[in-house]
Amino acid sequence: ELLKDCSGAGLFLGADLNKDITIDMKGFTFTCTGPAVGSNGTQTQGFHFEKGNTVTITATTVGTDTGTLTSNCADVKMLVQNYGDLTTENVILDLRNEADEEIDAAIYSECDLTLNGKGTLRVNCPKGHAIATRDDLKITSGKYELTAGKQGLNGKDSIRIADGEIRINSIRDGMHSEHKKNDKGFIYIGGGKIDGIHLDAQGHEALAQLLKSTIVQLGI
């Protein structure tokens, strides 16, 4: 747990260690100053969690609802790259490097990514996507406030929303899923609240609005 604002190198958790760790931000800020971490040849992340591990990033201090992960290291193109089981609650991820045009995403996953929880996740990524995965992106609960210079939510195989409250302010698509295979590259909305709309089981009305606008705003 953090006892004050601090800084240091990136955090790497190797594959199949069966670790179950909680990073309690206690309302403070951790700044990744480098070196960045990642797989050999791709050390571009502030935090890298491999498969076979469970990680929770949260803020639990009474009277403080957020902790912040950020970076001022030029090598960091993603704040969090995740292959394991990751939960974030009441955390701000701020990847703000105004000089870097090669930012990928604040949260990036090479595998299925599921977001849930009772808290709020705020992501600020002015040069890239807020949250992206090469597979399925699923949201089952929680509150999300996403600001992105590219896309808010990017799921290559699909984006599937069962519930939750989502506010997206993005320069490009609020939600984007595109794949060359016909059975992939779709957005399914089964419930939740997006742009102040309570969705029905089909989500057709909200999906139509999403496709009409590249900026999706949620009035919570």
Residue pairs with C-beta under 8 A, 6 or more apart in sequence:
1 23
1 24
1 25
1 26
2 24
2 25
2 26
2 28
2 30
2 67
3 26
3 28
4 28
5 28
5 29
5 30
5 31
6 28
6 29
6 30
6 31
7 30
7 31
7 32
7 33
8 30
8 32
8 33
9 32
9 33
9 34
9 35
9 37
10 32
10 34
10 35
10 36
10 37
10 38
10 43
10 45
10 46
10 47
10 48
10 73
10 76
11 37
11 46
11 47
11 48
12 37
12 38
12 47
12 48
13 19
13 21
13 48
13 49
13 50
13 53
13 55
13 84
14 50
15 50
15 51
15 52
15 53
15 83
16 50
16 51
16 52
16 53
17 50
17 52
17 53
18 52
18 53
19 53
19 54
19 55
20 53
20 54
21 53
21 54
21 55
21 56
22 55
22 56
22 57
22 58
23 55
23 56
23 57
23 58
24 58
24 59
24 60
24 67
25 57
25 58
25 59
25 66
25 67
25 68
25 69
25 91
26 59
26 60
26 61
26 64
26 67
27 59
27 61
27 64
27 65
27 66
27 67
28 67
28 68
29 67
29 68
29 69
29 70
30 67
30 68
30 69
30 70
31 70
31 71
31 72
32 46
32 47
32 69
32 70
32 71
32 72
32 73
32 76
32 79
33 71
33 72
33 73
34 73
34 74
34 75
34 76
35 43
35 73
35 75
36 43
36 44
36 45
36 46
36 73
36 75
36 76
37 43
37 45
37 46
37 47
37 48
38 44
38 45
38 48
38 81
39 48
43 75
44 75
44 76
44 77
44 78
44 104
45 76
45 77
45 78
45 79
45 80
45 81
45 108
46 69
46 71
46 73
46 76
46 78
46 79
46 80
46 95
47 69
47 79
47 80
47 81
48 80
48 81
48 82
49 55
49 80
49 81
49 82
49 83
49 84
49 86
50 83
50 84
51 83
51 84
51 111
52 84
53 84
53 85
54 84
54 85
54 86
54 87
55 82
55 84
55 85
55 86
55 87
56 86
56 87
56 88
56 89
57 67
57 69
57 86
57 87
57 88
57 89
57 91
58 67
58 87
58 88
58 89
58 90
58 91
58 119
59 65
59 66
59 67
59 89
59 90
59 91
59 119
60 90
65 90
65 119
65 120
66 90
66 91
66 92
66 120
66 122
67 90
67 91
67 92
68 91
68 92
68 93
68 94
69 79
69 80
69 91
69 92
69 93
69 94
70 79
70 92
70 93
70 94
70 95
70 96
71 79
71 95
71 97
72 97
74 97
74 99
74 100
76 95
76 97
77 100
77 102
77 103
77 104
77 128
78 95
78 103
78 104
78 105
78 106
78 107
78 108
78 128
79 93
79 94
79 95
79 106
79 107
79 125
80 86
80 93
80 106
80 107
80 108
81 108
81 109
81 110
82 107
82 108
82 109
82 113
83 109
83 110
83 111
86 113
87 116
87 117
88 115
88 117
88 119
88 121
89 117
89 118
89 119
89 120
89 121
89 142
90 119
90 120
90 121
91 119
91 121
91 122
92 122
92 123
92 124
93 106
93 107
93 121
93 122
93 123
93 124
93 125
94 106
94 123
94 124
95 103
95 106
95 124
95 125
95 127
95 128
96 124
96 125
96 126
97 103
97 127
98 126
98 127
100 127
101 127
102 127
103 125
103 127
103 128
103 149
104 128
104 129
104 132
105 125
105 128
105 129
105 130
105 131
105 132
105 150
105 154
106 123
106 124
106 125
106 128
106 129
106 130
106 131
107 113
107 123
107 130
107 131
107 132
108 129
108 131
108 132
108 133
109 132
109 133
109 134
109 135
110 133
110 134
110 135
111 133
111 134
111 135
112 133
112 135
112 136
112 137
112 138
113 131
113 133
113 135
113 136
113 137
113 138
113 155
114 138
114 139
114 140
115 121
115 131
115 137
115 138
115 139
115 140
115 142
115 144
115 164
116 139
116 140
116 141
116 142
116 164
117 141
117 142
118 141
118 142
119 142
119 143
120 142
120 143
120 144
120 145
121 142
121 143
121 144
121 145
122 144
122 145
122 146
123 130
123 131
123 144
123 145
123 146
123 147
123 148
124 130
124 147
125 147
125 148
125 149
125 150
126 147
126 148
126 149
127 149
127 150
128 148
128 149
128 150
129 148
129 150
129 151
129 152
129 153
129 154
130 146
130 147
130 148
130 151
130 152
130 153
130 168
130 170
131 137
131 146
131 152
131 153
131 154
132 151
132 153
132 154
132 155
133 154
133 155
133 156
133 157
134 156
134 157
135 155
135 156
135 157
136 155
136 157
136 158
136 159
136 160
137 153
137 154
137 155
137 158
137 159
137 160
137 177
138 159
138 160
138 161
138 162
139 160
139 161
139 162
139 163
139 164
139 166
139 192
140 162
140 163
140 164
141 162
141 163
141 164
142 164
142 165
143 164
143 165
143 166
143 220
144 164
144 165
144 166
144 167
144 168
145 167
146 152
146 153
146 166
146 167
146 168
146 169
146 170
147 169
147 170
148 168
148 169
148 170
148 171
148 172
149 170
149 171
150 170
150 171
150 172
151 170
151 172
151 173
151 174
151 175
151 176
152 168
152 169
152 170
152 173
152 174
152 175
152 216
153 159
153 166
153 168
153 174
153 175
153 176
154 173
154 175
154 176
154 177
155 176
155 177
156 177
156 178
156 179
156 184
156 185
157 177
157 179
157 184
157 185
158 177
158 184
158 185
158 186
158 187
158 188
159 175
159 176
159 177
159 186
159 187
159 188
160 187
160 188
160 190
161 187
161 188
161 189
161 190
161 191
161 192
161 194
161 203
162 190
162 191
162 192
163 190
163 191
163 192
164 192
164 193
165 192
165 193
165 218
165 220
166 192
166 193
166 194
166 216
166 218
167 217
167 218
167 220
168 174
168 175
168 194
168 215
168 216
168 217
168 218
169 215
169 216
169 217
170 214
170 215
170 216
171 214
171 215
172 214
173 214
174 210
174 213
174 214
174 215
174 216
175 187
175 210
175 216
177 184
177 185
177 186
177 187
178 185
179 185
187 207
187 210
188 203
189 199
189 203
189 206
189 207
190 199
190 201
190 202
190 203
191 199
191 201
191 203
192 199
193 199
193 218
193 220
194 206
194 210
194 216
194 218
195 206
195 209
195 216
195 217
195 218
195 219
196 218
196 219
196 220
197 205
197 206
197 209
199 205
199 206
209 216
210 216
